[in-house]
Amino acid sequence: MFQTDIHSDPKVHWRSVDIEKRIEIWNLFRQYYLPGGDARFIHQAGGGQTPRNYRLSYSAPNGSDAYLFLQHSLGGTPESMLNRTLIADHLHACGVRVPQVIPTCHGDTWIRRNGCWRMFEYIPGDYFSGTDDELTEAAVAVARMHIALRTFSMKEDIRQIDDVIGSLDAVYWDDVSLLHRDNEFELMLHRRKSMIQESVIRVADILAGIPQMETIIHGDMHPHNFLFPKEGTPAIIDFGVACRADQRYDIAMACHRLCRLCIEKSGQPWQEALDTYARLFLAAYATVVPLCDTCVRTIPVFAEALLLRKMAYNFHLYIEGKKTADACLAQFQRFFGFLDEVREIAKVMA
């Protein structure tokens, strides 16, 4: 448990793009952002990062090199794109560091062409690397984000967690019985179906007895969604799965995913380090948003619920033919490992 995973590398990696993609991006830049201008260098996100993210260098009016960040989303409706922009604008206005959307020369916030393209300010820095200082800074950033999101005036326009991250319903997994067991993923689901359904029923029953406040959450608080520049506070990025839910989902995921990287980097046995880092994260968060003992003890339940929801969402993608068996198998193996870790965190927080 608490071993290296795809979000363990804190470095932001960039690689060259092929000539066809370079021409496509150059044309978008000239047509929509800087008519008559020219991009100097274009790099594509590499490593375990999203490959449809690009860093674009161009000549600023003063002759120096300037950078922008370009994101290409194949999915997403105009409504969801607008909501993401509104959330980011609201957070920025509240003093929370998030990448600002750069409007086109026509005043639009995205471009529809084979999906959606959006330009952001470029924030140079690396991802969360697992130091104590970064852990406390990240916890404070999450708390400040939560305070700001509670004042977002268009909450009812944001979709609920069931529709964005996944369902917490045991009946949803009955469809496993319809699979033909043609691959390792389907075989694994048949073996694990009862365990998944029992976990869903148990967690859903516990959550049903916990008073919850529905507001806006980020929904994907892993180490690669925190950027640490050389100066200033960390930035929180990627609000692609922002939705309506209790903010303990965010606290739970951030505490789990950030603390696990601290444990990995420390080199200590996880049994010794887990309590230290969980306390450090929660204490830093509580300096901004107070946490009662009851709230702290329920956080692992929200972490487990979020993982089970993500499993349901990925299973849905597989049923629809939008995700391969190999990709789902790798994803579920990570999820089962995370579930074991979250249950260890629950013992600490008890």
Disulfide bonds with the S-S distance in Angstrom:
none
